[in-house]
Amino acid sequence: MPFGKDLLAGKCMAVTRSVLWGMDRTTFRAILMHTTNEKRQLYENFLQEVPLLKTLNKYERSAIADVLQGQYFEKGQDIIVEGQCGDKLYFLEEGEADAKAGQKLTMKYRRGDYFGELALLHDQPRAATVTAVTQCKCVTIDRESFKVVEILVLA
């Protein structure tokens, strides 16, 4: 199966009956830019509502919005698990979640709340299990992006 330079050179052979769609570079880039800008605007608006981030300026919020990734969780699903290695910071965009350390309820999360920062800041295992009480949408920042954003925002 061709890939890399062969694929870019147009060397591709279908092994079954296929339908091929094509798009020129200009149209593709225009769609990509539009989608990226829409996503950034949605996340910037959400970040303005997060109490922790209210003091950030537009540039700083934009830097964070650019690295956010959406992630969905069903009711009853664990979002993070106590004792596991933490590699993401979570902002709850939709839904409700509960945190438990052992069997003790330690926190109830709603829209705009965040969790998972301790594992990133202190490079420690997760201190609690956070479980979706309702269907949830979180936006996340991975460890590498968190370091970059931390430098941008704190500089």
Secondary structure as GFF3:
##gff-version 3
##sequence-region A 1 155
A	DSSP	alpha_helix	5	8	.	.	.	ID=ss1
A	DSSP	alpha_helix	25	49	.	.	.	ID=ss2
A	DSSP	three_ten_helix	51	53	.	.	.	ID=ss3
A	DSSP	alpha_helix	58	67	.	.	.	ID=ss4
A	DSSP	beta_strand	69	73	.	.	.	ID=ss5
A	DSSP	beta_strand	78	80	.	.	.	ID=ss6
A	DSSP	beta_strand	88	94	.	.	.	ID=ss7
A	DSSP	beta_strand	97	101	.	.	.	ID=ss8
A	DSSP	beta_strand	104	109	.	.	.	ID=ss9
A	DSSP	beta_strand	114	115	.	.	.	ID=ss10
A	DSSP	alpha_helix	117	122	.	.	.	ID=ss11
A	DSSP	beta_strand	129	132	.	.	.	ID=ss12
A	DSSP	beta_strand	136	142	.	.	.	ID=ss13
A	DSSP	alpha_helix	143	154	.	.	.	ID=ss14
###
